[in-house]
Amino acid sequence: MVGLRWLRCVPDLSRGVAIVARPDLRWPGSNLDRSVWLLVARAMQHNETDATSSPLVRFGLELRRSRRSMRWSQTELGRRMGYSNAMVSYVERAKKAITSNFAVRADEVFETGGTFYELWCRYSKSSLLEGFPEFADAEARCRRLREFALTIVTGLFQVREYAEALGHAAVQRGAITQSASEQRVDFLASRQQILSKAKPPLIHAVLDESCLTRPIGGEAVMIKQLDHIAELAARPNITIQVAPHHLGENLPFTMPVTLLDLPDGSVVGYAESHARGHLERARETVTAWERDYDQLVVEALSKTSSLKLIHKARKELAS
């Protein structure tokens, strides 16, 4: 009979340790059937995979390993990072969402050269719509971005309070968890850094008029959002137009669409359904989207008229 001679211990956040079976070694005196031990081993190995498959869990495990290698207590690490020992404990046990600032501080304290920030990037993308991380990677590299936004202001232009209101509503509906909502808002903030690059991409956005009039987050949030759009429109690399309601059935798109010009000269498109996003590379399809976008630009209000409509919407909210 073949049994288990040794059980290897690995960290597990819920019980302190987890055991992983080694069916390849003998356990003297064991009378258990080999097939039974193999089933036990597979189950335990499956549990280990599940425990470390979460980016949040992996971050906590690495933080704990690094802290213990320095022989620091949670209190000491918290002091060095500028966080409470309770926060360190929560993160190590995967009980609290992590932020990019926390990851950056961990890298600075442990001198890990970006290890924790990379783990945070994986964690922040884990809650995103399927297909969106691939788009976000392409967006960060693009030289020109063209976008049509319908109903909701495009993510790159959203102020934090606007994004948080959308996330809170999704949590209330039961569509996502609070942790996922926080991850999405943090990831949005990291995406928006493209606007502050030394050489930012050329951005042309057409906002459907509904983006200006749909009340998201209440009056104060919408006023701040409209002011931010007006400020962005003044930047030399950003052009904003509004597609008015009276376009009616002549609006060429029935969903938000983004076109990205990449450094290699290629153009890709992105659109999403309620369930997933899709990065479109087929030249024929992308060309059709570009043609429709060009038509949209012609039909939309001019830059000056668009800015007037934005100011009008803001004035009506404030009155």
N, C-alpha and C positions, 0 to 999 in steps of 0.2 A: 504494500500500500504506500502511496505517496501522500505526504502531509505537508504541513507548514512548519519549517524550522524557526523562522524568524518573521516578525512583523515590524516593518519599517515605520517609524513615526514621522509624520510631516505636520506642519502647522495647519490648524483648522480654526476659524474664527468663532464657531459656535460652541465647540467643545474643548478647545485648547490643543488637542491633537487628533489626528485621524490615522487609522491603520490601513496599510496597503499590503495585501497578501502577496506572498512569494511562493507560488505553486511549484516553482522549479527546484525548491530545496526540500529535503526530507526533515520530518519532525519525528525523532525516534519515539517509538511506542505508539504512534498514531494508528488508529484502526479505521479512520474515516475513509470513505471511498474517494478516489481521485476526482471523480466528476463533481462531488459535493464541494471539494476544496476549490475547484476551478470556478464553480458558480459563485462561491463566496468571494474569490479573488476578483472576478469580473465586476461584481456589484460594488466592491470597495473601490476598485480602480475607477469605476463610473462616477462614484461619489466624489473622488478626488478631482476628476476632471470638471465636474459641475462646480465644485467649490472654488476652483481657480479660473473658471471660464469668464467670470464677471470682471470687467476692468476695475470696478470699485474694490472688489476683493483683492485683486492683484496689487492695486495701489497700497491697500492697507497692509498686506503681507510684506511688501518691500519696505514700507515705512518702519514697520516693527523690526524687521531684520536689520535695517540700517541703524536704528536706534540702539538695539541690543549689541551690535558690533562695536558701538562707541561706549557701551556701558553707561548709557544715560537713562534716567527715569523719564516717564512721560512728562513730569513737571519740568525737568531740565530741558527736554526738547522743546516743550511749549515756550519756555522762557527764551530760548535761542531763536525760535521762529517768530515770536510775538503773538502766540496764541495760548489759550488756556490748556491745562493738562486734560481737561474734559474733552476739548476739541480733538486733541491728539488721540485720546482713547476712542472717541467715536469713529474717527477716520480709520484707525487700525482695525476696528471691529466691523468696518463697512456699514456703520449705522448712520452716517451723515454724508451729504453730498460734499464733494470737494470742489474747490475753485481753482482757477488758474493761478491766482496769487499764492494760494497755499502750496501748490506744486512748485512754483518758482522759488519760494522761500525754502522749501525742502531741498531743492537742488543747491541753493546757496549755502545752506548750513552743512549739508553732507558733501558738498563739492562734487556732485555727481554729473555735472556737465549736461544737464537736460534730461536725465533719465526720468525723473518724476514728471516733468512737463510732458514728455512723450506719453507716459502712462495716462496723464490727464487728458491728452488729446484723444486717446483711444476711448477713455471713459466718456468724454463729452460727446463723441460721435455715436456711442452705443444706443442713445435714446432717439436718434434721428430717424426720419422716414427712410425706408429702404431706397437706396439709390442716391440719396442726398449727399453722403460723404464724398462720393466720386465727383459729384458736381462741385462741391465746395473746394475740392483740391484743384479742379480746373479753373474755378473762379479766381482763386488766389494767384494763378499764373497768367490770367488773361491780359491782353493789351487793350481790348475794347469790349465793352459790355453793353448790350442792348436788351431792354426788358419792358414787358408790358405787365402791369399790375392790375388785377381785377378785385374789387371789393376791399382788399387789405393792402395797406402800404407795403411796398417791397421791403424785404428784410434789411437790406443794406441801409435803408433810410429810416428805419424804426428807432425811436427813442426807447430807452430801457423800460419806462413805465408802460408804454404801448405794448411792447413785447410781453411784459409781465402780465398785463391784463388779458392778453390772448392765452397765455399759459394757464392763468388762474381759471379761466372759463373752461379750458380743456380738462383741467383737474376736476372741476365741479361736475362736468358731464361724465366723468369716469373714463375719459378717453386715454389719459396718461396719468402717471403718478406725480406727486409733488416734486420728487427728486428728478424725474425726467423733465419736468417743466423748468426747474432751476438749471439743469444741464443745457437745455436748449437756449435759454437766455444768455448763459455764459458763453456758449459756442457762438451765438449771434454776435456778441461783443468782440470775439476774436476775429470773426469774419469781417467786421466793419473796420478793422485795422487797415484794410486795403485802401480805404479812403484817405488815410494819413500817410501813405507811403511817399518816399521822396519823389518817385515817378509813378503816380497813380494811373490807372487805366482811364481811357476815355469812356465816359458813361452817358448813355442816352436812355432815359426812362420815360415811358408814356404811362401815366396813371389814369385809370378810368375815374370819372368824376365821383363814383361811389366811394372811392378811397378817401375823398375829402369830406364826405357827408355822413358816412357810417360812423356812429359814435362808439368809439372803442375806449374803454377805461374812464369814461366820464368827460365832462367839459374841460377840466383843467388839463388832463392828459392830451385831449385832442388839440387844444390851443398850443401846447408845447410841441406836439407833433407837427402841426401845420407851420409853426414858426421855424422848426428845424428844416422842413422841406424847402421853405423859402430861402433859408441860409445856404443850403446845399446848392440851390439853383444859381446862386451868385458865384459859385466856384467856376474857374475857367475850363475845367475838364468835365463838368457835369451839365447836361442839358435835360431839362424837365418840361414835358408837355402834358396837357390834360386832354383825354378823350371825352368830350361832352356827352351827356345823356341823349341829346337829339340825334346822335349817330344811329341810334336804334339798331336795326338789323344789318346796317353797313359796317358794324364793328367786325373786323376780320377774325378776331380770336374770341373763343368762348371760354378760355381758361388762361391763367398766367403763363407766359412764355419768356424764356431767356435765351439770348444768343451770345456766345462767347468767341471772340477771335483770339486764338492761342499763339504763342511765340513761333511755332513752326509753320504758321500761315494757314492752318486749318481752322474751320469754324464748326462748333458743335452747338446743339440746342438742348434745352432742358425744359421739361414740363412734368407735372405730377398729377396723379389722381388722388383720391382720398386715402388710398392704401399705400401707394409707393410712388417714387420719382423715377424718371428715366432720362439718361443722358443720350441724346440722339446724335449719332455720327454719320448716318446714311446721307450721302451728298444730295441725293434727290429730295429727300424730306427736308433737310436743312435749307436748301435753296428755295423750296416752296414757302418755308417759314420766313425767310429773308424777304421774299417778294411781298408777302402779306404784311410784314412789318413796315416795309417801305410805303405801302399803301396807307397803313395806319398813321404814319408820320405826316403824310399829306393831308389826311382827313382831320387830324387832331388840331387843337388850337395852337396858335403860334406861342413862342416862349413868353412874349409880353402878355398876351391874352390869358395864357395859362397862369402866370403869376398873379394877374388881377383876380382870377377866379379863386386862387388859393387865399389871397388876402380877403376876398369877399366871404368865403366860408369861415375864416377865422373871425371876422367882424361879427358875423351872425351868431357865432357861438358865444362871443364875449358880451353881446347886447342883452 
